[in-house]
Amino acid sequence: MKPISRRDFLKVGGLALVGAAGATAMTQVNAKPHNHEQHHAPSQHGHTEGPGTGEVDHEKNGFNPTDTLTDFDYGEVSTLPNGQTLREYNITSLNKDIEVAPGITFPAWTYNGRIPGPTIRATEGDRIRINFSNGSDHPHTMHFHGFHPGVMDGVPGSGPGGLVEPGQSFTYEFDAEPFGLHLYHCHAFPLARHIAKGLYGAFIVDPPGGRPRVDHEFVMVMSGFDVDFDDENDFYAVNAIPFHYQNRPIPIKVGETVRIYLVNILEFDLLNSFHLHANFFNYYPTGTSLTPAEYTDTVIQGQAQRGILEFSYKYPGMYMFHAHVTEFAELGWNGMFDVTE
């Protein structure tokens, strides 16, 4: 009989077992240790529910996906002698154990101890200064999508910032352009592992004068977790924690306009998607135009693709949003909007 994989175990009902009683069983389902990774068995924190119904320890994790939705980091703002706005950020890479589902701890690499890293936000033309320190035990970098000099690209071979050793630091500095929705991530090798372990975040550059005013702006970064390091995701999520927005629906009101900054940084799967129930949205690919390219209820993104969604609800109720790949939704990429009058 062919051994059941951890991923298949979760799909066929293992989620209901994972918790104080099920965590031990999980370690026996086709766990594959690798020489280049320290395999952490799922820890037990007294949870009795599965990931679809229980909650992780957000306080211990150091971040809460509900807060991540609206936590925009505008940096420390000052004015340069030439009149240009300077936004300065301090970001540190850290090793950190993250409880990704009740009873399952993942040995992550993080920016500022959170997944995704801080949502860096600026206006086109601002000067961005990122003081990056490597507090991890592996070399890391910060690679930003957008325009910048080659020495600021954060890629091995590009200069001192292309591979920042443990205990070292580097300052990335460039002008924020073009306006749109971008991202940043580590570009050290093996690249797939550095991204999959948590080193990524959203980078929003607003157009001069800003975008039209809306009632809510939310950041949603789509990703996954390969908890047994076999290069196959076992969980999928928005803003790191599977099922979070199913357990904690996002409250909005009828008629309110919602803007979602949607970024896909999923590793080990070619495509990801976003589907909104009982509604349609205007979609702005990469956010580099103020004119929507599509009016739809489902969008597909490859890794590093991103876009802005805008919509409002006509009727009160509970409305689902999720990946329109059933497997992804069943393994955590699933949430709800709680729409009230």
C-alpha positions in Angstrom: 0.0 0.0 0.0 1.4 3.4 -1.0 2.0 5.6 2.0 -0.3 8.6 2.3 1.5 11.9 2.0 1.1 14.6 4.6 -0.7 16.8 2.0 -3.2 14.0 1.1 -3.7 13.3 4.8 -4.7 17.0 5.3 -7.0 17.0 2.3 -9.0 13.9 3.3 -9.7 15.0 6.8 -6.5 15.2 8.8 -7.2 18.9 9.5 -9.9 17.7 11.9 -7.3 15.8 13.9 -4.6 18.3 14.0 -4.4 19.8 17.5 -3.3 18.5 20.9 -4.3 14.9 19.9 -3.5 15.1 16.2 -0.1 16.9 16.2 1.8 13.8 17.1 0.1 11.8 14.4 1.1 14.4 11.8 4.8 13.8 12.5 4.3 10.2 11.4 2.8 10.9 8.0 5.6 10.7 5.5 7.9 13.3 7.1 11.0 13.7 5.1 14.0 15.3 6.8 16.5 17.1 4.6 20.2 17.7 5.3 19.9 21.4 4.6 16.9 21.9 6.8 16.2 21.2 10.5 12.9 19.5 10.5 10.7 20.7 13.4 8.0 18.3 14.5 4.7 20.1 15.1 4.5 21.5 18.7 1.6 21.2 21.0 0.0 24.2 22.6 -3.1 22.6 24.1 -5.3 23.2 21.1 -8.2 20.8 20.6 -9.6 22.1 17.3 -8.2 21.6 13.7 -6.9 24.6 11.7 -10.3 25.1 10.1 -11.9 25.8 13.5 -9.1 26.6 16.0 -6.8 29.6 16.3 -3.0 29.9 16.5 -1.3 31.9 19.2 -1.1 35.3 17.5 0.6 36.9 20.4 3.4 34.3 20.4 3.7 34.6 16.7 4.1 38.4 17.1 1.6 39.3 14.4 -2.1 38.9 13.7 -3.5 38.6 10.1 -6.4 40.9 11.0 -3.9 43.7 11.8 -1.8 42.9 8.7 -4.8 43.9 6.5 -4.5 47.6 7.3 -0.9 47.9 8.7 0.7 50.2 6.2 4.3 51.3 7.1 5.0 54.8 5.8 8.4 54.9 7.4 10.1 57.7 9.3 9.4 60.7 7.2 11.8 63.7 6.7 12.7 66.1 3.9 16.0 66.0 2.0 17.8 69.3 1.2 16.5 69.1 -2.4 12.9 69.1 -1.0 12.3 65.4 -1.8 10.5 63.3 0.8 12.6 60.7 2.5 11.0 57.6 4.0 13.4 55.5 6.2 12.7 52.0 7.4 14.6 49.6 9.6 14.1 45.9 8.7 15.8 42.9 10.2 15.8 39.3 9.0 15.2 36.9 11.9 14.8 33.1 12.4 11.5 32.6 14.1 9.2 29.7 14.9 5.7 30.5 13.6 2.6 28.5 14.5 0.9 28.2 11.1 -2.0 26.0 12.3 -3.0 24.9 15.8 -0.3 22.6 17.0 2.0 23.0 13.9 5.1 25.1 14.2 7.1 26.1 11.2 10.8 27.3 11.4 10.4 30.5 9.4 12.7 33.2 8.2 11.1 36.6 8.6 11.4 40.3 8.1 10.9 42.1 11.5 9.5 38.9 13.0 6.4 38.7 10.9 4.9 37.1 7.7 4.5 38.8 5.4 7.0 41.5 6.2 6.0 45.1 6.8 3.8 46.6 4.0 6.1 49.4 2.8 4.2 52.3 1.4 5.3 55.6 -0.3 4.3 58.0 -3.0 5.9 58.0 -6.4 9.1 60.1 -6.3 9.8 59.7 -2.6 13.2 58.6 -1.6 13.2 55.2 0.0 16.0 54.2 2.5 15.9 50.7 3.9 18.4 49.9 6.7 18.6 46.2 6.5 20.2 44.1 9.2 20.7 40.3 9.0 19.9 38.8 12.4 19.5 35.4 10.9 22.0 32.6 10.7 21.8 32.5 6.9 22.8 35.1 4.2 19.8 37.1 3.1 18.9 40.1 1.0 16.0 42.4 0.1 15.1 42.6 -3.6 12.4 45.2 -4.6 10.3 45.2 -7.7 10.4 48.6 -9.4 13.0 51.0 -10.7 16.4 51.2 -8.9 20.2 51.2 -9.7 21.8 47.7 -10.1 23.8 48.1 -6.9 20.4 48.3 -5.0 18.9 45.2 -6.6 19.6 42.8 -3.7 20.8 40.0 -5.9 24.1 38.0 -5.6 26.7 39.6 -7.8 25.1 43.1 -7.8 27.3 44.5 -5.1 27.5 44.5 -1.2 23.7 44.4 -0.9 23.5 41.3 -3.1 24.3 38.9 -0.2 24.2 40.2 3.4 25.9 37.8 5.7 24.7 37.0 9.2 25.5 39.9 11.6 26.0 42.3 8.7 23.9 45.1 7.3 23.3 47.1 4.2 21.3 50.2 3.2 19.1 50.0 0.1 18.2 53.4 -1.2 16.3 54.5 -4.3 13.4 56.6 -5.6 9.9 55.0 -5.3 8.7 54.4 -8.9 6.7 53.6 -10.9 3.4 54.0 -9.0 1.6 50.7 -8.5 1.5 47.6 -6.3 4.9 45.9 -6.0 6.6 43.5 -3.7 10.0 42.7 -2.1 11.6 39.4 -1.1 14.9 37.8 -0.4 16.9 36.9 -3.4 19.6 34.6 -1.8 19.9 31.1 -3.1 18.2 28.6 -3.0 15.7 31.2 -3.9 12.6 29.0 -3.6 13.4 28.1 0.0 14.2 31.7 1.1 10.8 32.8 -0.3 8.9 29.8 1.0 10.2 30.2 4.5 8.7 33.7 4.8 11.0 36.4 3.4 8.6 38.6 1.4 6.2 41.6 1.7 4.1 44.1 -0.2 5.5 47.4 -1.5 2.9 50.0 -2.4 3.8 53.1 -4.4 0.9 55.6 -4.6 0.5 57.9 -7.6 1.0 61.6 -7.0 -2.2 62.8 -5.5 -3.2 59.3 -4.4 -5.9 57.0 -5.7 -9.6 57.8 -5.4 -10.8 57.6 -1.8 -12.4 54.3 -0.6 -13.9 53.1 2.7 -11.4 50.3 3.2 -8.0 49.3 2.0 -6.7 45.8 2.7 -3.4 44.1 1.9 -3.6 40.4 1.1 -0.4 38.5 0.3 -1.1 34.9 -1.0 1.4 32.2 0.0 1.8 28.7 1.3 3.8 26.6 3.7 5.7 23.4 3.0 5.9 22.1 6.6 7.9 18.9 5.8 10.3 20.4 3.2 9.4 18.2 0.3 8.9 21.1 -2.1 5.1 20.7 -2.0 2.8 23.0 0.0 0.8 21.6 2.8 -1.0 24.8 3.7 -2.2 27.8 1.7 -3.1 31.2 3.2 -3.6 34.9 2.8 -1.3 36.9 5.2 0.3 33.7 6.4 -2.2 31.9 8.7 -4.5 29.4 7.0 -8.3 29.8 7.6 -7.7 33.0 9.6 -10.4 35.1 7.7 -12.8 32.1 7.9 -12.4 32.1 11.6 -12.3 35.9 11.8 -14.5 37.3 9.0 -13.6 40.8 7.7 -16.4 43.3 8.6 -17.6 45.8 6.0 -20.9 47.5 5.3 -23.3 47.5 2.4 -22.3 50.1 -0.2 -18.8 50.7 1.2 -16.0 50.6 -1.3 -13.2 48.1 -0.7 -9.8 48.2 -2.2 -7.6 45.0 -2.0 -3.9 45.1 -2.7 -3.5 41.4 -3.8 0.0 39.9 -4.1 0.9 36.4 -5.0 4.2 35.1 -3.7 3.3 31.4 -3.6 6.2 29.0 -4.1 6.1 25.4 -5.4 2.8 26.0 -7.3 2.6 27.7 -10.7 -0.5 29.7 -10.2 -2.8 31.2 -7.5 -6.2 32.8 -7.7 -8.7 35.0 -5.9 -12.5 34.5 -6.3 -15.1 36.8 -4.7 -18.6 35.3 -4.1 -21.8 37.0 -5.1 -20.0 40.0 -6.5 -17.7 41.4 -9.2 -14.6 43.7 -8.9 -12.7 46.1 -11.0 -9.2 44.8 -11.5 -6.1 46.9 -12.0 -3.1 44.6 -13.0 0.0 45.7 -11.1 -1.8 48.9 -10.1 0.1 50.9 -12.6 -3.0 52.4 -14.3 -5.9 54.2 -12.8 -8.2 52.6 -15.4 -9.4 49.1 -14.6 -8.5 46.4 -17.2 -11.2 44.0 -16.2 -14.5 43.6 -14.4 -14.7 40.1 -13.1 -15.1 37.8 -10.0 -12.0 35.7 -10.4 -8.4 36.6 -11.2 -5.4 34.3 -11.7 -1.8 35.3 -10.8 1.6 33.7 -11.3 4.2 34.1 -8.7 5.1 37.8 -8.1 2.1 39.0 -10.1 -0.2 41.4 -8.2 -3.1 43.7 -8.8 -5.6 45.9 -7.1 -9.3 44.9 -6.7 -12.1 47.4 -6.0 -15.7 46.4 -5.2 -18.7 47.0 -2.9 -21.6 44.8 -1.8 -25.2 45.4 -2.5 -26.7 43.1 0.1 -25.9 42.1 3.7 -24.7 38.6 4.5 -21.6 36.4 4.9 -19.7 36.2 1.6 -16.8 33.9 0.9 -13.5 34.8 -0.9 -10.9 32.1 -1.6 -8.6 30.6 -4.2 -10.6 29.1 -7.0 -8.5 25.9 -6.8 -10.4 23.6 -4.5 -7.3 22.1 -3.0 -5.9 25.5 -2.0 -9.2 26.5 -0.4 -9.5 23.2 1.6 -5.9 23.6 2.9 -6.4 27.1 4.2 -6.8 29.8 1.5 -10.4 30.6 2.4 -12.0 33.6 4.1 -15.3 35.5 4.6 -16.6 39.1 4.4 -19.2 39.9 7.0 -21.4 42.5 5.3 -23.9 44.4 7.4 -26.3 47.2 6.9 
